[in-house]
Every structure is written in C-alpha cells, then in structure tokens.
Amino acid sequence: MNNKSEEYIKIKIAIALRVLHYRNKGKYKGITDSKEHINSYEKIALNSSSDLRKATVTSAFDGRTRSAMTTVILIIESIGYTLS
C-alpha cells in the first residue's frame, strides 16, 4: 500500500473515532453524576477490556500513527458502541 492510501486510512479512522466520541459525549450532556460516561481519552483507555495506553488512544484519535484494527475495535467498544 502506498503512503497516500495509508494517510487517507489514518485520517478516515481518526474522523470516525472523533464522530463516535462526540456522539457519546452528547448523550451524557448535562449529566454530572454518571460515572459510566466516557468523556476523555484517559477514560477510554481505562474502560477498555485490554491494556490500552492513553497515548495509544490519543494517537488513534489524532491520526498520527497507523492503528491496528484490534486497537480501533477496543476503542470503539470502550466508548460504548459495537460493530454490529
């Protein structure tokens, strides 16, 4: 795969993750006592079923590095969405 295609993929993944994160924040807008809502990259990393680092989550959302599909799936599931 050439570099341009990889860049497009990284950017598309970053945009999709940001949209999901924004929608998730919107669901809990105004609710301050809920401990389950995920509103930061650190909470996404802590909520994952695996050992994700905050830096890994941040780089996936920024589109700086090429994230593995398993990492993207873990991030999506820790936000509260499924792939179905």
Secondary structure, 3 states (H helix, E strand, C coil): CCHHHHHHHHHHHHHHHHHHHHHHHHHCCCCCCCCCCCCCHHHHHHHCCCCCCHHHHHHHHHCCCCCCHHHHHHHHHHHCCCCC
